[in-house]
Amino acid sequence: MAQTAELLLDAATEDAVLAQWRALVEADLPSQARHTGETNRPHVTLAVAGALPDDLDEPLRHAAGDLPLPVRLGPLVVLGGRRHVLARLLVATPDLLALHARTAEVVRGCPDRSELVEPGAWTPHVTLARGLSGEQVAAALAALGRPADLTASVTGVRRFDGDARAVRLVAGRDERGLSPGG
């Protein structure tokens, strides 16, 4: 299973995303809130590979640079093909793109990297719901309305191990309590 490096957002922004997850559930639509794994939370995926060796923690910490990093949570976006993903864009700034490029360099030699998160192809976003039909996309857009852009910040970088179903903080801080290294 995949392993990822992910950006964590400040608590207020995470709360705003969680409110959107709940609004989708209340509208009886697919929502990330329905994924009840204890590691599930709003995040922005930086890198995906078949394996991210433990010795990448220090290079990932260095790639993260100075955190917190100011960002803006932007408009809704629909991604995908037959089944859709509904997300909020993270507006691409030079600093965010530079952090992403440094991370991509760190994971360059890892197996089975996803092309979707390579520099030039990456669409920074926070997923709200997956697997929506066209009709459900329309209903979700109606349920969420037109959310305002939010001034936000990236506070940390975590690693997710899909095999172990475990996360650990490798850079910055987690306002929800994940401690560095565990």
Secondary structure, 3 states (H helix, E strand, C coil): CCEEEEEEECHHHHHHHHHHHHHHHHCCCCCHHHCCCCCCCCCEEEEEECCCCHHHHHHHHHHHCCCCEEEEEEEEEEEECCCEEEEEEECCCHHHHHHHHHHHHHCCCCCCCCHHHCCCCCCCEEEEEEEECHHHHHHHHHHHCCCCCEEEEEEEEEEEECCCCEEEEEEECCCCCCCECC
